[in-house]
Amino acid sequence: MSAPIVLGIETSCDETGIGIVRGHRLLANEIASSVDEHARFGGVVPEIASRSHLEAIEPALRRACITAGITLGNVDAIAVTAGPGLVGALIVGVATAKGLGAALGVPVYGVNHLAGHVVVDELHHGPLPDPTVGLLVSGGHSSLLLVTDDVASITALGQTLDDAAGEAFDKVARLLGLPFPGGPWIDRVAADGDPQAIDFPRGLTGPGDRERYPYDFSFSGLKTAVARWISAREAAGERVPVADVAASMQEAVADVLTARMVSACRDHGVGHVVIGGGVAANSRLRAMAQERCDAAGILLRVPPPDLCTDNGAMVAALGARLLASGADPSPVDFPATSNLPVTQRSW
């Protein structure tokens, strides 16, 4: 018997994502990004994001159905990002999902797209081992998670105390005169730089910090250190070596993230780790994570880059897991919640 077909809708920020899965098989993953509309402002503008979702969601839905070779009548369940994210943007997806669910007579799951960033790896590598440590790194979130009981339980081990890793990349890119979003540009420019050229600080790595914040992150100090270093060079009339700054800053971020990740695995006796979120596409983070996991005997799983950024496939994958486990659909009045905690996988 074929697994149910689940439609996933993602509208948490600046990308309209429609994904369709059957079990662990990805049938379609359509993404319409409004990033170019935000670039001239140097960041995401909530009102522009909401309007862009309204314009993009129906065409993206049509394309996804064509790619998957199905009609909406073939859909067995719908999953939609209910949070966290920009509330106006979330409402577009939630309203669409509720309307489709009522029209098609299928269950609707309002899910946490952060959990989706972990579960989406199942579409590439198969079911997640139990237990698994998840390193979630994106523009708005940097968290270490302990995932157990087939993703029924998600425990937050640590999180950023200030800027997220992706946010730090955006801010440093702006200091270097690089376009928005900054993460991909930092990665690209860093390829021509020396990661050891500048010894930028690693937040929360002092002896006292390690005891008090064993799995937490802090990147605001790194951002400030980069700003001061650039300012000092400019004040002295010296050229700012953009590639070296980008490479050294990226090295500091990857160093802290992967060190905490390995520590969490060792401390909790977990032999598997999955990295998710937009920053998981960063080439240096992926390489350093692999090096350190190999040295520690930990099995690393990272989704392909196109499944790391916000997308409908991750939402559909989480919905498929909920449906398969017999979880009840979300109540018809479930809300769009901007601060939905990562430990709550669905409503």
Buried (B, 14 or more C-beta within 10 A) or exposed (E): EEBBBBBBBBBBBBBBBBBBBBBBEBBBBBBBBBBEBBEEEBBBBBEBBBBBBBEBBEEBBEBBBEBBEBEBEBBBBBBBBBBBBBBBBBBBBBBBBBEBBEEBEBBBBBBBBBBBBBBBBBBBBEEBBBBBBBBBBBBBBBBBBBBBEEBEEBEBBBBBBBBBBBBBBBBBBBBBEBBBBBBBBBBEBBEEBEBEBBEBBBBBBEEEBBEEBBBBBBBBBBBEBBBEBBEEBEEEEEEBBBBBBBBBBBBBBBBBBBBBBBBBBBEBEBBBBBBBBBBBBBBBBBEBBBEBBEEBEBBBBBBEBEBBBBBBBBBBBBBBBBBBEEBEBBEEEBBBBBEBEBBBBBB
